[in-house]
Amino acid sequence: MKDRSAIATIKGYFYQFDQTIVSLLEASPHGSVTVEGVEDIDLDDPGESAFVQCKYYEGTEYNHSVIKDAVVHMLRHFHAAGCSRDQMFRYRLHGYYQSGQHKLTLPLTGDFVKEHFLTFTKEKKVHKVHEELVLTDEQLADFLALLDINVSAPSYDAQKETLIKLMVREISGCNSDDARIFFYPMAINVVQGLAIEADVAQRKVTKAQFLKAINRKEVVFNAWLRDYMGREYFARMVRRKYFSHRTTKLPQASRFFVIEMGEEFEVAKASRMLAGLGRKFSHTEHMRTPATDRFCPYVLLRGLTPEQLVELKESLWRQGVAFIDGYPFHGSAFSPEMLAERPTKERLWTLKFVPDEHELAPTMAACKGSLVEVYDFHQGSPLDSALLPKGTGLHSIKSDSAYLLQEVMQA
């Protein structure tokens, strides 16, 4: 029971987050939302402005008591604001329930609201909110004219489908797959970040700001979101976003994989990952493969000591993995031109090691006539884009493991 209750609570939070995203996507270009303001969602839009409270009870029957506190809270706000019938903001209750919706008859009457929402007993004493606030029937009627109650809101899945369709409509070049596996997690990340801001002013975002924040090329999910999505799903998402191709043949390109290793380094695991990387991202050799069709991936391992790098290279060498590291002979200076040379029939390299991040730019400059893509798998600080030539395709992929790339290749 405890686990089911926790799952229901988490689902309720995401239902609210999804409704926040829907509100932003449906807003006019000048609309904005404050997360956890007066209510769960404060929508400020020239077309439609409202204080919105979300309820998600997929296992609960609707009863008036479920929304009573919300109605009272909204009435108190209306009273504190001066009971103006001309105020810009409406009050909205957005809820999904398993059953019982027939119990609520709309439109609401003053007498019904007084009996079922504004009257309660506490410590054997009857309280009537409308009398305590000294509200007139006319003022109560003005409040009800501003109150919208929907106890037949879409289900969790139905609301998600609406959200996906809105993303496709509002984000240029977005299809439903991109919306599900890329933009939606980014949107959840943005809304969750707003919700935890201490200052209410920092919890406000305009539609334009929101779209700009989620329409990014890099993956920047935090740990809790990866846990929510599941590691396998996250790995599949990264693979589909960055390493899916329309043809079965891997397109020729100079692909640089920057991997932050740090304290997780284990020579056996690292060598297995790099050997797999070489097999997956190198060309397929045939009897008559043209020289221009040969390529293999570049690797830069951040956070390793010189001794660890030598240990790793020795492990790969003993396994028969053909690689080059840009040093023509022992004691020589690094040669970007040598490292950028294509594999040949006689020297079928499957890996190219870049010694450090300062050698990235000269190596890329030596990659003549080739598309350059950089995949930065980082745990802490991402790779500084200033270290790369302008116009380089940099994909910053936030990871909680040095071996995420292994999971992505197996996804």
Salt bridges, closest charged atoms under 4 A:
GLU39 OE2 - HIS73 ND1 2.71
GLU48 OE2 - ARG92 NH2 2.34
GLU58 OE1 - LYS11 NZ 3.13
GLU61 OE2 - LYS103 NZ 2.73
GLU115 OE2 - HIS116 NE2 3.87
GLU132 OE2 - HIS127 ND1 2.94
ASP137 OD1 - LYS114 NZ 2.71
GLU138 OE2 - ARG85 NH2 2.83
ASP142 OD2 - ARG85 NE 3.51
ASP148 OD2 - ARG90 NE 2.85
GLU161 OE1 - ARG180 NH2 2.89
GLU170 OE2 - ARG169 NE 2.86
GLU170 OE1 - LYS207 NZ 3.14
ASP177 OD2 - ARG240 NH2 2.63
GLU218 OE2 - ARG216 NH2 2.64
GLU285 OE1 - HIS283 NE2 2.73
GLU285 OE2 - ARG294 NH2 2.81
ASP293 OD2 - LYS249 NZ 3.95
GLU314 OE2 - ARG318 NH2 3.01
ASP325 OD2 - LYS313 NZ 3.17
GLU341 OE1 - ARG347 NH2 3.97
GLU357 OE1 - ARG302 NE 3.85
GLU373 OE1 - HIS395 NE2 2.70
ASP376 OD1 - ARG302 NH1 3.91
ASP400 OD2 - ARG226 NH2 3.65
ASP400 OD1 - ARG231 NH1 3.00
GLU407 OE2 - ARG231 NH2 2.71
